[in-house]
Amino acid sequence: MKHLFNKIKPVGRRVIVLSKPEDKRNHKLNLGNGKSLDLEIATDYSWDSRITNITQGILLTDYKNLKAGTYVLAHHSSMGNECELDYDGIPEGYKLFSVEEQFIYFGFKDGKVIPIDGYLLAERLYEPDNISKGGIILNPEPVKIHNKMRIKAKPDSELGFNVGDVVITYKYADYEMTHNLNGKQESIIRVKCIDCLAIDHDFDKRGY
């Protein structure tokens, strides 16, 4: 794979990504006691393009703080037929794409998530359970706290935030993506640093 690193020069604000579509179908189910089961999930006919479309691959060109060879997650509509490249030498079962750089969301290497310069990775926050004096849960469904998220990871270049900070953002500033890394399907939220308006240092002290 290394022979392809930085060999294809993208035009404009784009990066080159090599993707194996089958990666998104394969999942690993943890059975406990050190046992696991490999599953192949058929999502070809799902209504949700975030699940069915290609969203992950190997970065073949350096981009900001990500180096060629880094596994990346991208927007669910970023790797369509219109930007697929015909190029000799790519491995069988893979597809090659020229992706707009704004649609690359984060990197993943050696078991570690790598935020891109200018962006934070965060988790959603919810209101505490509303329980009556009799112990009855009045609202069984989790209620999102809008415009507030907790930082899970940040790039080394970003000094204004710390992991664990609760940030207050613009409305609709967050974008949540479902991904499958190491056979486990999870979701993560990406937020632009410039869309964070303040840090709520007292959030945890208020009993959340």
C-alpha positions as CSV (number, residue, x, y, z in Angstrom):
1,M,0.0,0.0,0.0
2,K,2.9,2.4,0.8
3,H,3.8,2.5,-2.9
4,L,0.6,4.6,-3.5
5,F,1.3,7.2,-0.7
6,N,1.5,10.8,-2.2
7,K,1.9,9.4,-5.7
8,I,-1.4,10.9,-7.0
9,K,-1.7,14.6,-6.7
10,P,-5.3,15.9,-6.1
11,V,-6.5,19.0,-7.8
12,G,-7.8,21.9,-5.7
13,R,-8.9,21.3,-2.1
14,R,-9.1,17.6,-2.3
15,V,-7.4,14.4,-0.9
16,I,-7.1,10.9,-2.3
17,V,-8.7,8.1,-0.4
18,L,-8.5,4.4,-1.0
19,S,-11.6,2.6,0.3
20,K,-12.7,-1.0,0.7
21,P,-16.5,-1.0,0.7
22,E,-16.8,-4.3,2.4
23,D,-15.2,-2.9,5.6
24,K,-18.5,-1.3,6.5
25,R,-20.4,-4.6,6.4
26,N,-18.1,-6.6,8.7
27,H,-18.7,-6.4,12.4
28,K,-17.4,-8.2,15.5
29,L,-19.8,-9.3,18.2
30,N,-18.2,-9.7,21.7
31,L,-19.6,-12.9,23.3
32,G,-17.6,-12.5,26.5
33,N,-15.0,-14.8,28.1
34,G,-12.6,-13.8,25.3
35,K,-14.9,-15.2,22.6
36,S,-16.2,-13.2,19.6
37,L,-18.3,-13.8,16.5
38,D,-17.7,-12.1,13.1
39,L,-20.9,-10.9,11.5
40,E,-21.6,-9.5,8.0
41,I,-24.4,-7.0,8.0
42,A,-26.4,-6.5,4.8
43,T,-27.1,-2.8,4.5
44,D,-27.5,-2.5,0.8
45,Y,-31.2,-1.6,1.0
46,S,-31.2,0.6,4.0
47,W,-32.9,3.9,3.8
48,D,-30.1,5.6,5.8
49,S,-27.3,6.6,3.5
50,R,-25.1,7.3,6.5
51,I,-25.0,3.5,7.0
52,T,-25.0,2.2,3.4
53,N,-22.7,4.7,1.7
54,I,-18.9,4.4,1.8
55,T,-17.6,6.6,4.7
56,Q,-14.1,5.2,5.5
57,G,-10.8,4.5,3.8
58,I,-7.0,5.0,3.8
59,L,-5.7,8.5,3.2
60,L,-3.2,8.3,0.3
61,T,-2.1,12.0,0.5
62,D,-0.9,14.1,3.4
63,Y,-3.6,16.4,4.7
64,K,-3.1,18.9,7.5
65,N,-1.9,16.9,10.6
66,L,-2.8,13.6,9.0
67,K,-0.2,11.6,7.1
68,A,-0.7,9.3,4.1
69,G,-1.6,5.8,5.4
70,T,-4.0,7.1,8.1
71,Y,-7.4,5.5,8.2
72,V,-10.0,8.3,7.8
73,L,-13.7,8.7,8.2
74,A,-15.5,10.9,5.7
75,H,-19.0,12.3,5.0
76,H,-21.5,9.8,3.9
77,S,-22.0,11.3,0.4
78,S,-18.3,12.2,-0.2
79,M,-17.3,9.0,-2.1
80,G,-19.7,8.7,-4.9
81,N,-19.3,7.5,-8.5
82,E,-18.7,11.0,-9.7
83,C,-15.4,11.3,-7.8
84,E,-14.1,7.7,-8.3
85,L,-10.8,7.4,-10.0
86,D,-9.6,4.9,-12.6
87,Y,-6.1,4.1,-11.6
88,D,-3.8,1.1,-12.2
89,G,-2.2,-0.6,-9.3
90,I,-4.9,-0.4,-6.6
91,P,-5.6,-3.6,-4.7
92,E,-8.5,-5.9,-5.7
93,G,-11.7,-5.1,-3.9
94,Y,-10.8,-1.4,-3.3
95,K,-12.0,1.8,-4.8
96,L,-10.1,5.1,-5.3
97,F,-11.7,8.5,-4.7
98,S,-10.8,12.1,-4.9
99,V,-12.6,13.6,-1.9
100,E,-13.2,17.3,-1.0
101,E,-11.0,17.9,2.0
102,Q,-13.8,19.5,4.0
103,F,-15.5,16.1,4.1
104,I,-12.7,14.3,5.8
105,Y,-13.8,14.2,9.5
106,F,-11.0,12.5,11.5
107,G,-8.2,10.0,11.4
108,F,-7.8,6.7,13.2
109,K,-4.4,5.0,13.7
110,D,-3.0,2.5,16.1
111,G,-6.2,2.3,18.0
112,K,-6.3,6.1,18.5
113,V,-8.7,8.7,17.0
114,I,-6.9,11.7,15.5
115,P,-8.9,15.0,15.2
116,I,-8.0,17.2,12.3
117,D,-6.5,20.6,12.9
118,G,-9.4,23.1,13.5
119,Y,-11.9,20.4,14.7
120,L,-12.9,18.8,17.9
121,L,-14.5,15.3,18.5
122,A,-17.2,15.3,21.1
123,E,-20.0,13.3,22.8
124,R,-23.6,14.3,23.2
125,L,-24.9,15.3,26.7
126,Y,-28.3,14.5,28.1
127,E,-30.5,15.8,30.9
128,P,-30.4,13.8,34.2
129,D,-33.2,11.3,34.6
130,N,-36.4,12.9,35.8
131,I,-37.4,10.6,38.7
132,S,-40.4,11.2,41.1
133,K,-40.2,10.8,44.9
134,G,-41.8,7.4,44.4
135,G,-39.0,6.3,42.2
136,I,-41.0,6.5,38.9
137,I,-39.0,7.7,35.9
138,L,-41.2,10.5,34.5
139,N,-39.3,10.7,31.2
140,P,-37.9,7.4,30.1
141,E,-36.4,8.7,26.9
142,P,-33.0,10.5,27.1
143,V,-33.4,14.3,26.5
144,K,-30.6,15.9,24.6
145,I,-29.0,19.0,25.9
146,H,-28.9,21.2,22.8
147,N,-25.8,23.2,21.9
148,K,-23.6,21.6,24.6
149,M,-21.1,18.8,24.1
150,R,-18.2,17.2,26.0
151,I,-14.8,17.2,24.2
152,K,-13.5,13.6,23.7
153,A,-10.4,14.4,21.6
154,K,-8.7,17.5,20.2
155,P,-5.7,18.1,17.9
156,D,-2.4,19.0,19.5
157,S,-2.5,22.3,17.7
158,E,-5.6,23.5,19.5
159,L,-4.6,25.1,22.8
160,G,-7.9,26.8,23.7
161,F,-9.7,23.6,24.8
162,N,-9.0,20.6,27.0
163,V,-10.4,17.0,26.7
164,G,-13.3,16.8,29.1
165,D,-14.4,20.5,28.6
166,V,-18.1,21.1,28.0
167,V,-18.4,23.5,25.1
168,I,-21.4,25.7,24.2
169,T,-21.8,25.8,20.4
170,Y,-23.9,27.4,17.7
171,K,-27.2,25.6,16.9
172,Y,-26.7,22.6,14.5
173,A,-22.9,23.0,14.8
174,D,-22.5,19.3,15.5
175,Y,-22.4,16.5,12.9
176,E,-22.8,12.9,14.2
177,M,-21.5,10.0,12.1
178,T,-21.9,6.3,12.4
179,H,-18.7,4.4,11.7
180,N,-17.3,0.9,11.9
181,L,-13.8,0.6,13.2
182,N,-12.2,-2.6,14.4
183,G,-15.5,-4.4,13.7
184,K,-17.4,-2.3,16.2
185,Q,-20.1,0.2,15.1
186,E,-20.1,3.5,17.0
187,S,-21.0,7.1,16.5
188,I,-19.0,10.2,17.1
189,I,-19.6,14.0,16.7
190,R,-17.3,16.5,15.0
191,V,-17.4,20.2,15.8
192,K,-15.4,23.1,14.3
193,C,-13.4,24.9,16.9
194,I,-14.7,28.3,15.5
195,D,-18.3,27.1,16.2
196,C,-17.6,26.8,19.9
197,L,-18.8,30.0,21.7
198,A,-17.9,29.3,25.3
199,I,-16.8,26.6,27.8
200,D,-19.2,25.7,30.7
201,H,-16.8,25.1,33.6
202,D,-19.6,24.6,36.1
203,F,-21.6,22.0,34.1
204,D,-20.5,19.0,36.2
205,K,-21.0,20.9,39.5
206,R,-24.7,21.3,38.7
207,G,-25.3,17.5,39.1
208,Y,-25.1,16.3,35.5
